[in-house]
Amino acid sequence: MRVLILGGDGYLGWPTAMYFAARGHEVRTIDNYLRRTLAQQTQSEALMPNPNLPDRAAIFRSVSDLDITVDIGDVADYRTLSRIFQEFQPEAVIHYAEQPSGPYSMIGYDEARLTLNNNLNTTFNVIWAVLEHAPDCQIVKIGTMGEYGTPNIDIEEGWLEVEHKGRKQKFLYPRQAGSLYHTTKVLDTDLLWFYVRTFGIRVTDLMQGPVYGLSTEEADLDERLLPNFHYDDIFGTVVNRFLVQAVAGVPLTVYGKGGQVRGYLNLIDTMQCVYLAATKPAGRGELRILNQFTETFTVNELAEKVREAGKEVGLDVQVKSIDNPRKEPEEHYYNPAHSGLLELGLQPHYMTTEVLVGMLEKVMRYKDQIDTRKIMPRVRWK
Amino acid sequence: MRVLILGGDGYLGWPTAMYFAARGHEVRTIDNYLRRTLAQQTQSEALMPNPNLPDRAAIFRSVSDLDITVDIGDVADYRTLSRIFQEFQPEAVIHYAEQPSGPYSMIGYDEARLTLNNNLNTTFNVIWAVLEHAPDCQIVKIGTMGEYGTPNIDIEEGWLEVEHKGRKQKFLYPRQAGSLYHTTKVLDTDLLWFYVRTFGIRVTDLMQGPVYGLSTEEADLDERLLPNFHYDDIFGTVVNRFLVQAVAGVPLTVYGKGGQVRGYLNLIDTMQCVYLAATKPAGRGELRILNQFTETFTVNELAEKVREAGKEVGLDVQVKSIDNPRKEPEEHYYNPAHSGLLELGLQPHYMTTEVLVGMLEKVMRYKDQIDTRKIMPRVRWK
């Protein structure tokens, strides 16, 4: 299968490119280094060095004999995306080409506008490239569980059957997200749903929880193939940040009461989910929405897991509640469905002490690179 | 009250500017003539000539002794909008600065992208100008009943209390619109709702049905003060189009079966609704959503009304069903609530034969200007 990966330089994009290549698919990827640029601008560089994308493709080729074709360019530029679609004729396009940080989107006007325009225009361009150049190509889009927010009723997978005054209607599950970044994903979903029902394109929208992990079969082939690993308050996801804090000997920063529940998944499971979505495609005119996580914890439970794992490797991990920089409920009902991907064949890798210990050991090798100034919240929702 | 009207050159914007000025408010307005430009590009010019905005303000001043300050500029350009907010310190901002045509947004990539970017960025800029320069200023935003689409359950005013598995949650009423233009209004609502609940701004979002009419107290002072009146398939609303077809002696073009129900209102009532929204403002942190129409008809009923009115002025009006260029249900359930604006004090002006006759008489004076090539659908949802 010809698979086009948009945002191939990212934490998920790069491992995904290797994952598909390793399974015999023809992979082409494009990235404009937006996340790298923004991370540098906000002093949020990743922990380990990441070679540029063509260099990583060359390293991967040297250890695996597999090709990944790289384009450096902007998916929000339709001329670029059209050219690649016409040349490559993808059968599946995996869309990661978005500004991925909630805190970044809440810094101020410029950051919010960049996030809105980048994320909407990349999604819009993907839709149109499919419509104009590859109408049977399926779109696999990464949404977020954050689109749903934390409603007081069960979160279903994408859709909700509403009974109202004796009549029934199935709707997109109503969404209300906690940051502008998460809101752009809500807008993406609205946009995709319009074009799916009007023009019959094929879309799987994956509502993903926070991802953790440093290891995939392919990334483990060479240290330089590691996914980029941000541990700061802006681009770092919570588990990765906690692990670095544990290694750095600073307290894990729990925001507020720490009762916030989220659905987490291992990077290896993201690979599986995206692969399942692409190889078991949505039908024509179908917007298939799947909730992508394997288990739920409160932030306090997560901190406790990291503390336990720390003990195993001789780290005395402290946990400290700090003033919540975000505007979010710190205790709430949360019961999201997540059976769709299991039914497609997902084999979950849970967050065991062993998994966390493996990550801690990897991070410990880079202990000298940790810059603890990047850990405390620098962006407030105000 | 200092009232800033965005999109002051438009069918609603210009009458609104005069309406507020006539009631003693300080009015400033901005427009970049986007609709005029697009209408010209698509050969969809209005029926009557409309002087440019400064000229109209001068004419209005000469007949009323009232001032309307005019800026020519782009609301999507934040520098421009910021400057005006800082100078004028508006207490209410009425946001009409959007690409307003469904068919235009469905022509192709360029038109769709322009609609998406213009409408999202103007709304985004209004939000930020309020946040940064006038946090207590209320936003009155024109949405559309088209945001809801035609669900099989009653349409409530903006919100829906959902009971699901024994628990309850109030959500934004789920939306699914019929064109990209209407979808941008859905995205606007999502965006406004995020910033309202996160930063406590004050917003009234008016879900408006198709408007008809040529007459307001102020527009009637001088023929050159008429609102711009489009009758083509792209920028013309259905009632206006039918009236021009009646006068031109061409059949009224009913799309498909004609069972499509919509909620309509008279231009005079739009003025009232916007005025009520601005002078009886939403509270801090409130997104007040009101459904803005006074009565519902099917397209067939509407055609019949125009036929009846035509008889009164000696026109033999024909009605012809044509292949529907849009993708929409032609027969459907439709029961939208609309009590909110009545409770605020709206005095409805219904679509009587007398009202339609008045419009027909006005259109008949411009009969020679009618270009019947502009009437048949030129844009298809395909």
Contacts between the chains, C-beta under 8 A, distances in Angstrom:
chain1	res1	chain2	res2	distance
A	78	B	109	6.9
A	78	B	113	7.6
A	109	B	78	6.9
A	109	B	128	5.2
A	109	B	132	7.3
A	112	B	124	7.5
A	112	B	128	7.5
A	113	B	78	7.6
A	113	B	121	7.5
A	113	B	124	6.4
A	116	B	120	6.5
A	116	B	121	7.8
A	116	B	124	6.0
A	116	B	191	7.9
A	117	B	117	7.1
A	117	B	120	8.0
A	117	B	121	7.3
A	120	B	116	6.5
A	120	B	117	8.0
A	120	B	120	6.5
A	120	B	187	7.8
A	121	B	113	7.5
A	121	B	116	7.8
A	121	B	117	7.3
A	124	B	112	7.5
A	124	B	113	6.4
A	124	B	116	6.0
A	128	B	109	5.2
A	128	B	112	7.5
A	132	B	109	7.3
A	151	B	169	4.5
A	151	B	171	7.3
A	152	B	167	5.8
A	152	B	168	6.6
A	152	B	169	4.6
A	153	B	162	6.5
A	153	B	163	8.0
A	153	B	164	4.3
A	153	B	165	6.7
A	153	B	167	4.5
A	153	B	168	6.9
A	153	B	169	4.6
A	154	B	164	6.3
A	154	B	165	5.6
A	154	B	167	7.2
A	160	B	162	7.1
A	160	B	164	7.0
A	160	B	174	7.6
A	162	B	153	6.5
A	162	B	160	7.1
A	162	B	162	5.8
A	162	B	174	7.5
A	163	B	163	7.7
A	164	B	153	4.3
A	164	B	154	6.3
A	164	B	160	7.0
A	165	B	153	6.8
A	165	B	154	5.6
A	167	B	152	5.8
A	167	B	153	4.5
A	167	B	154	7.2
A	167	B	333	7.4
A	168	B	152	6.6
A	168	B	153	6.9
A	169	B	151	4.5
A	169	B	152	4.6
A	169	B	153	4.6
A	171	B	151	7.3
A	171	B	174	3.5
A	171	B	176	7.4
A	172	B	174	5.8
A	172	B	176	7.1
A	174	B	160	7.6
A	174	B	162	7.5
A	174	B	171	3.5
A	174	B	172	5.8
A	174	B	174	5.3
A	175	B	190	7.6
A	176	B	171	7.4
A	176	B	172	7.1
A	176	B	193	6.9
A	176	B	194	7.6
A	176	B	197	7.4
A	177	B	194	6.8
A	180	B	194	6.6
A	183	B	190	6.3
A	183	B	191	6.6
A	183	B	194	4.5
A	186	B	190	5.4
A	187	B	120	7.8
A	187	B	187	4.7
A	187	B	190	5.9
A	187	B	191	7.3
A	190	B	175	7.6
A	190	B	183	6.3
A	190	B	186	5.4
A	190	B	187	5.9
A	190	B	190	6.9
A	191	B	116	7.9
A	191	B	183	6.6
A	191	B	187	7.3
A	193	B	176	6.9
A	194	B	176	7.6
A	194	B	177	6.7
A	194	B	180	6.6
A	194	B	183	4.4
A	197	B	176	7.4
A	198	B	327	5.6
A	198	B	381	6.2
A	327	B	198	5.6
A	333	B	167	7.4
A	381	B	198	6.2
